[in-house]
Amino acid sequence: MAQQKHAPKPWDFLDEYRGKVFQGQWPTIVEMFEISVSRYPNNKCFTAFVPKKETFTYTQAHQYVLKTANYLASKGVGKGVKVAVSGKNSPEWAIAYLGILFCGAIVVPLDNMLSNKDMAKLMDFAGVKILFADSDRLENFDSENKLGLSERISLEPTKEHTFVMELDAKEMKRDKAQSEDTAAILFTSGTTGTPKGVMLSHFNMISDCYLAQGNMTLYPTDVFYAILPIHHAYTMMAVFFEALSVGASIVFGKKLIISQVLKELKEGEVNMFLAVPMLFNKMIAALMNGVREKGIVLYGIIRFLMGVSGLLKKVFKVNVGKKMFGFLLKKLSLDKNRICISGGGPLPASTFKMFNELGIDFVQGYGLTETSPITHLNPIEAYIETSVGKKVPQVEVKIVNPDSDGNGIIYIKGPMVMQGYYNNPEATKEVLEDGWLNTGDVGYQDAQGYLYLTGRAKNIIVTDGGKNVFPEEIEDHFQLYSEIETICVLGYLVDKKTKSEGIRALVYPAEKWRDEMAKQHGAQAKKKIEERINQIIGEVNKELQSYKKITRVNVIDEPLEMTSTKKVKRFVVAQKYKD
């Protein structure tokens, strides 16, 4: 009987390199990059526009990576040695990261927003020996060298420290990483207890990189935009590794300022734009407000045509939106865009819907640092706005202890699931058993395999009558109100005996709106702001079931503390604004 051929997979091309460049199922990160260098030597690899424009082809980037690796090897860096990288997104950051892996060592990417104290704590915990960082960080970091660092290398030109692009050493014998070796330790943004350093192997990350392409096609002509911090698992995988795996180009953005983002999207001719919900919400809100200002009639016509476009795209697979609304997309520098990808938090279905209506293929995904991170992607040709999508190949999912609505804890199994938490076997044991990872997220799956998120198990508010409320579900309703910058929904104790909770909202108003109100109302501004916020709360409460309604509101004067991917640090905020 003739052997049945499987449908072509995006990673089938690896067959011609298996046994020559690498052994086993997947290459290491080092081998993946070298394969792309050999396939696409003259493709643009890295580009930045700030402080000045610089571009590196794959061949040029590879040469700098080798120089970095040889220098590190000459200093005794090899298998098992930890080297930290922290700084603004840049080609230099990427070259340092790859250079560390090219000498068989472990990279420890750290959040550039951390204080010196917090960064030193994580570096000490991980046993870091060398630090790559921006010049302003190196100026006064650990000046007494309590960490015992053997080297500090700058990611920017500076007189005080060696610049990464000027590293040089003769060709050295370098340790070669194996697929099962730890490639990176990524610290999650937890706020209490022992730091959680997620250990990801080359196998974890490269399997995830290629398998995710089973749900989304990528091309060597694609241009990705790295505006979110690249130390974060989401950007590291969905921009950095995905681009490198197919010979695509990466444009590095350094500041999350809308005007600069739009400029770089245009100049870089970006067609793969990845961001967090907050940025997409701001972009679509600004666009629709601009249309609304042209008059109610034009706004009505545009919204009607968007509805028609969305219907044609979803039902008949015909995309007329890009031609119809090219003039609007140009305002967002998205006229060249092929795919927008949202991750790092829940996206309102209305935002997803509007981008699709405008002709943009919009992908929402799911995953966490512990899964390298991608486990689910919404298929472009069969998307559901309220879902985070279908699992990528080789991922298994189970919903544990579902309630009457089918909501239970999401467990994930697959080659991308982490090795464990660094030096923290107790925490590892809590979440990993027989290869199954307890994500801590609550959600459900439908009959077609689409996954829906409800919230984080640890954030559940238990109301009177034992009803579970997920703050994320309520917060989603506020994402498109331009008057609100950030909102955090928390529980407050109503009854000590039953431990039942009520629901309160901490609201930080948008600064631009607050300034406008101050100009208009002077001494009465605070009162007027509170009245409008309470009015918005009332509007949202009408949409919510009775046990989910907000019963207490605090309008606050200072920004809520956020992570570098623009998530509210719920635990810190709850401690600060205790009842």
N, C-alpha and C positions, 0 to 999 in steps of 0.2 A: 504494500500500500504506500502511495506517495506521501512523503512527509508534508504536512500542512505548514505553509509559511505564515509567520505572524505578521501583523500589520507593522509597517516600519515605525520605529521608535526614534525620537530625536537623538538618542545616545548610541544608535547602531554604528555610527562612524568610528566609535572607539575600538571596534573589532580589529581594524587594520593596525592599531597601535598596541593591542594586547599581546604580551609575549615579547614585544620589541622595546617599547618605552616603559610599560608597566606590567605587573603580574596581577592576577586575580580579577575580581569583578569590576572594581573602580580604581582609577588612578588616585594618587595623593594630590593635594592642592598644588604641590610643586610640579608634579607630572602633568596635571591639567593645564597649568599655565604654559609649560614648555610645549605641549601639543598645540596650543593656540598660537604660540610664537612661531612654530614651524608652519602652521596652516595660513596664518595671516600676518606675516612679518611687517608689512607696510601699513596695515590698518592703524588708525588712531587708537591709542589705548587710553591715555589719561590727558585731560584738558582742564585748565583752570583759568579764570579771567581776573582773579584778584590775588595778590596786589598787581600783577601784570599778567598778560596772556602767556601761557606756556602750554605746549603740546608735546606729547611723547608717543611715538609709534610703539607697537609691540616689541620690535627689536631694540629700540632705545630704552624702553622701560626695563626689559630683560637685562640689558647691560648694567644698568644702575642697580638692579636687584642683586646681580652677581657680585658687583663691587661691595655692596653692603654685606652680603653673606660671607665673602672672603675676609672682609675686615673683622666681622664678628668671630669667625672661625679662628682668626689669628689671635684673638683675645681669649680663646678657650671656650667659646660658646658652641655647644653641641647638644646632643640628645638629652632631654630632661631639664635643660637650663631654661629658666623663665626670663623673658625680656618684655618689658611693658612699652606700650605705645599710647600716647595721649596727645591730642591736639585737634585743631580745627581740620575739617575735611580738606585734603589736598593730595596731589600726586605724591608728595614726599611721604605723607602718612602711609599711603598704599605701598610705596617702595620699601619703607622700613618694615611693614607688616610681612610682605613677601620675603624680604631678605632674611628675617628671623626664621621663617619656615624653611628657607633654602639651606640653612645649616643644621636642620634637624631639631631645632629648639622649639619651645612652646611660647606662643605669643599671648600676652595678657593685655587686651585692649581696654583702656580705662576712659571713663567719661571725662571730657575736658572741663565740664562744669563743676567737678568735685573740688572741694576746698583742699588745700595742701595737707591738712590734718587727715581728712578722710582718704585721700589718695595714698598717703604714707601708710595708713592702717591697712589698706587692701594690699599694697605692695609688700608690706611686712608679712602679712598672712600668706601671700602666695610665694614668698621667698624670691622676689625679683632681684636680678643681679645688675641689669642694665636698663636705663630709661631713655626712650626717644620721646621728646616733647617740644612744644613751641617755646620760643626764646623767653617769653614773659613768665612761663611756668618755671623754667630752669633758673631764672635770676635769683630767687630766694627759696627754692624748694630744698628742704632737709639740709640746711646750710652746714650743720655739724656732721653730716653723713652718718646719722644713727642707723640708717638702713644698710650701711656698708656697700653702697653701690660702687661697682668698679669703673663705671663709665656713664656719662650723660651726653647724649647726642641731640643736637638741635634739628628740628624739622624746618627751621627758617635760617637764612644767612645771619650770622652773628659773630662778633669778634671774640666773645667769651668762650664759646663752645664749638666743637667740631660740627660742621653742617653735614647732614646725611648725604647730600649730593656730591660732597667732596671726599667721601670715604674712599680709600684705595688700599689695596694690599695685593700681593702676588697671589696667583691661583693657589688656593689651599685645598687640602683634602678635607671635605666637609662630611659630617654625619648625614646619612640618608634616612629620612623618616619612612616608617612603614605605615601601611593603611590603618592599622589598629592603634598607632601611637596617638597620644593626645596632641592636638594641633593648637588648641586655644583654651584658655580659661576665661569665661565671660561672667562678670559679676552682675547679678540681678539687682534691681533697684529696691531691695527690701530695706526695712528701716530698723529692724531689731535683731538682737542676738548675734550669733556667729555669722560672718559674711557667707553668702552662698555663691561659690564660684563654680559655674557650670562647666564641666570638662567635656569638650567635644573633640572627637577624633577626626582624622582626615576622612575616614570612612563615613562617619556621621554626616559631615558637611558636604562631601562630594556626592554621596548618594542622594542627599536632599536636593542639591543643586541640579542634578540631571533629572531626577524623578519628577520634580516640580514642572519640568518642561513637558511632561506628559499631559499637563492641563493647560499649557500656554506655549505657543510657538515663538521662538526667538530667532533673530537673524544677525549675521555679522555686520550688517549695515545699520543696526539699531544704535541709538545714542541714548544712554541712561543718564539720569540726573541724580547726583548724590547730594541732597540738601539736608536730609536728616542725619544725625550723628552716625558716623560709619562704625563706631565702636559697638553700636547696638546690633543685636543679631539680625533684626529685620533688614536694615540697610546693608549690613555685611553680606547677607545671602542674596537678597532680591535685587541688589544693584551690583555690588563688588564682584561676587563670585559668578552670578548668572551672566554678567557681561563678559567676564574673562573666559568663561567656558565656551562661548560661541564666537569669540573674536570681535565683540562689539566694543563701543567706545563709552567712556565714563566722563561726564562733566562734573567737576566738584564745585558745589556751592558752599560758601562759608557762613552766610548769615541768613536767618529765616526772616528776611525783610521783604515784603511783597514786591516792592518796586525792583529790588535787586534780583529776586527770583524770576520775575517776568522778563527782565533784561537778559539774564543768563539762559533762560529757556529759548529765547529768540536767537541770541548770538550763537548758542551751541547747537541750534537746530535739533533740539531734544525731541525724541519721539516716544520715549519710555519714561513717564513721569511718575515717581513713587513718592507718596507723602502720607501724612497722618490726617484723620478726619477733620481736625481743626482747620488745617490749611485749605482743604477742598471746600469746607463749609464757607470759609471767608471769601474764597474766590467766587463761588457761585452766588453768594449773597451780594457781593459787590457788583457782579455782572447784572443780576436781576434788579437791583436797586437803580443801576444806571439806566436800564430799559424803562423802569417805572417812572423815572424822572422825565422821560420823553412824552409822557401822557398816558392816561388810562386806556385810550383806544388802541394805541400801538402796543402797549403791554398786553392787552387782551388778545390782539391778533398774534403776537409772538407766542404767547402761552398756548393758544389754540394750535398753531402750527407745530409747536414742540410736541403737543399731545399726538398729533397725526404722525409726526416723524417717529416718535417712540413706539407707536402701534405698528408702523411698517417695519421697524427694526426688530421688534420683539416677535411679532407673529409671522411676518413674511420674510424676515432676514434680509430686508432691503434697507441700506443705510443712505438716506437722503440728507441726513442732518448736517453733515460736514459741508455740503455744497450750499444748503439752505441757510445755515447759520455761520458760514465762514467769517463774516464780518464781525460776529460776536466772539467767536473763538480767537480771532486775531487780538482782541483786547486782552485775552488771558494768555497770549503767546502759545496757544494750543492748536493753532491751525495746522501745524506740521505733526501733531501728536498722533501716535498709533494706539497706545494703551496708557491709561492711568491706572495705577495700582494703589489701593488704600489698605493700610494695615496699622497695627499698633493700637487699635481701639475700635469700638463700634462706630459704624458710619450710618447716619440717618438714611432710611430707604428713599426719602425724598431727594436727597443729594445724589445718590446713586442713579435714581430715575432721571433727574434733570440732565446730568452729564450724558447719559445714554440718549436722551431725546435730542441733545445738541450734536449727536453723531460720534461721540467719543466712546470707544470700547473701554468699559470701566470694569476693573477686576477687584473684587474684595477677597481677602484671604484670611487664614487663621493659622495660628501656631504660637509657640512660645520658645523662649531661649532654650529650654530643655529639649526641644525637638528640632533644633538647628536652623531656623525655627519653623519652616513651612510644612504644614500637614494638609491644608485644604485650600483650594482656589475655586472661585466661581467661574464656571466655563463661559467664555465670551458668547458662544453660540446658543447657550441655554441657561442664561443667568436668572437667578431669583433675587430680587432686590433685598429681601429681608434675611437672606441666608448668607453664611460665610463660604458656602460652596461645597464641592465634593472632595473627598479625600484624594490625594495624589497617589500614583501607583505604589504598591507594597506597604501602604499604611493600613493598619487595622484599627477599628474604633468600637468601643462599647460604652453604653450608657448604664451606669451603676446606680442602683436604688432609685429608679424613677418614681416621681410622685404621680398623682392622678392626671396631671397634664402631660406626662411623659418626660418631664424635666428631671435629669439626674446628673451625677458627676461624670464628666467626659474622661475616659481613659484612652490612651493612645499607645499603639505598639508599632514598631517599624525600625528600619536601619538608621533612621535619623535621631532616634532617642538617645539622649546623652549617656556617657559612661557613668556619671554620678557627680556629686558635689565634692569639690576638692577639700580633702582633709575634714570631711564632715559625714562620716558613715551613718550617723543617726538620722540626719536630714534625708540622706539618700534612701535609707530604709523606709522612711515615712511615705515616700512618693513612688518608689520603684519596687515592683514585685513581679518576678517571672517575666521580665521584659515589658510589663505594662506600666505606663506612667500615669499617675493620678495628676491630671492637669490643674485641679482645683477650680476649674470652670464648670458651670452648670449650663446644660442645654439639652436639646433633643434632636433626633434625626427623623426625617420623613421617609416614606416608603421608597423614594427614588434615591436615597442616600445623601440628600442635602442636609448639612448641619446648621442648626440655629443656636445662637448663644443667648442665654438669659442673664448671666452675670457671674461674679466670683462667689464661690461658696462661703469664703470668709467674710464677705461683705453683706450677707443676708441680714435683713431687718425682720424680726419676728413680731408681728402686730397682734393686737388683742384678737383672740379666737384662733391663734396659732397659724395665721396666714403668713407665708414667706413673701417678702418683697425684695426685689433686687434693685439697688439704687441706680445702677447703670440704665435700667429700663426707663426709669423716670427722667434721668438726666438727658437721655436721648431726645426727649420732647422739646428741650430748650436750645438745641444746637443751632437753630437757624434764627433765633431772636438776636438782632444786631445790638440790642441794648445790653446784652449779657456777655461778658468776657469769659467767665468761668462760673460753674455751679458745682457744688458738692452736696449730694443728698446723704444724710446720716440718720441714724436712729437716735431717739432720746427716750430715757426710761419713763414710762407712764405708771407702771404698777410694780413695786418692788417684789410683792408676793409672787405674781405670775411671771415677772420679768418681761412683760409685754412692752413693746416700744411704739412710740409715735414716730412720725416722719417729719424731719426738718430739712430746710434747704439753706445753705450758706451761699450767698450770691455776691460775686464781685462784678460790678457794672463795667461796661466797656468804657475805657478812658475818654475816647473821642466824644461819645454820647454824654458822658458826665461833664466834660468841659463845655459842651454846647448848652447843657441844662444850667450850668453855673452862669453862663453869659446871659441866658434868657431870664432866669428867675432869681439871680443873686442870692440873698440870704435864705430864700425859700427853696433853693435847689435841692437840698438834702431831703426835704419833705416830699417834693415832687418826684424825685428819683425813687423814693420808697413807695410812693403811691403807684407809680408805673410798674415797678417790680412786682408789687402785690397784685396788680391787675393781670400781669403775665402769668403769675402763679395761679390765679383764678381761672384764666383761660385754659391752662394745662390741666388743672384739677378737673375741669369739665370732661376732659378726654379720658380720665383715669377711673378705674374701679374704686368704689368707696374706700376699701381698705388700703389703697395706694396713694390716697390724697395727702398732699403736704399740709400739715397743720401748724407748722411754726416756720417763720422766715427771719433770717438775719442778713441784712445788707451790710457788707463789710467794706472797710476803707483801704485794705491793702491786698495785693495779689495773693491767691492761694499758692502754696508751695507746689511746684511741678517737677516732674522728671524731665530729662533732656528730650524725651519724645512726647512732651506736652500732655502727660497724664497727671492728674491731681494725685499728690502723695496723701492718700486718704487717711492713713494711720497718723501721720504727722499733723494733718489738719484737724482730725478728731481730737487729738491730745491738746492742741492749741485752743480749740473752741469748745472745750468741755462744757457741759450744762452747768 
